[in-house]
Amino acid sequence: MTTPVSHSNPVQCLSPAQTLPSQRRVVSSDITGMTVSDGMNPPVSVLNGTQTVDFARLNGLRTLLDINTIPAGTYTQVNVTLANPQIGFLNVANPQTNPPTRPTVSTLNSTTSPAATLTTSSVTINLAQPLMVNANDIVGLRFEFDLRKSIAVDGTGQITGAVTPNLNLRPSRPATPMLLLTTLSRASSA
């Protein structure tokens, strides 16, 4: 837990959400670190330990990643460190046979071919709206992982295994602490 500056005791809460490309692809990953920065002082950690997040499981749901005490301030940047991606997908025969072939669930990870790999393990997000933390505040970061933009596919639409984390984080100031658990957005089907 980070020691607050002066007499403040603000709490930072993190809540991931997702943007689904379809029900055919899912990603899970370890979030091994997350810091916030004001651009002048050393970054402040807002995550205690590694959190494994299955982004597909969060479809329609929310979860709390962590609750942390951080110094009061205005934070303009977030750095997220990820590891161990896994991509799950529905493997559908094409062309379909008669009688129809049942789809199977396949998973790519570091030991499969192709392997699931991160093109970058650290992502820095400049917040469009600063995270303003005052003494005794409860504030949050809405954490979105856009699956459609994060999972690489080749010219035929096959998953390559490359994961380029496409993240969007923005401050969330709930009316009540329970609202910290209520964030979700979807991309339109294309």
C-alpha positions, 0 to 999 in steps of 0.5 A, a space after each residue: 500500500 502506498 503511503 499517502 501524501 500529507 494527511 490525505 487517504 484517497 482510495 484507488 479502485 480498478 475495474 476492468 471491462 471489455 469490448 467484444 469482437 464476437 463470441 468467437 474469441 476470448 483473451 485472458 492475461 495476467 496483469 502484473 503491474 499498473 501505475 499512475 503518474 502525474 508526469 513529474 513524480 515517480 509513478 505510483 503503483 495501484 495494483 498489489 500483486 498479479 491479477 489474472 483476468 479472463 476478459 470474456 468472462 466479464 461479458 455483461 459483468 464487472 469485477 474489481 481488480 484492486 483497492 489501494 491507497 494512493 497519494 492525492 494528486 492529478 494523474 495523467 498517465 497509466 502504465 499497465 504491464 501484462 504477461 501470459 496471454 491466452 486466446 480461446 476461440 471457436 474452431 468452426 469447419 469451413 466449408 461446413 460438412 453434411 452432417 454439420 461438424 461440431 465446432 471445437 474450442 481451441 486455446 492458444 498459449 505460449 506452448 501452442 503453435 502458433 503461440 499466443 504472444 504479446 507484441 508489447 508487455 507494457 502499455 502506457 495510456 495518456 488519460 484524456 480526462 485526468 484522474 483527480 484524487 482528493 483526500 478521502 476520495 473513492 475513485 476508480 479507473 474504468 479498464 477496457 480491453 478491446 478484443 477486436 483491435 488486440 487479436 491479430 488475424 491474417 488475410 484469411 481471418 485466422 488468428 495469428 497468436 499475436 496480441 497487441 493490447 488495445 486498452 482504454 482507461 478512464 477515471 470513474 467517480 461513483 456515486 456509491 462504491 458499488 458503482 465501481 463494479 458496473 462498467 462495460 462497453 461493446 463494439 458494434 458488430 462489423 
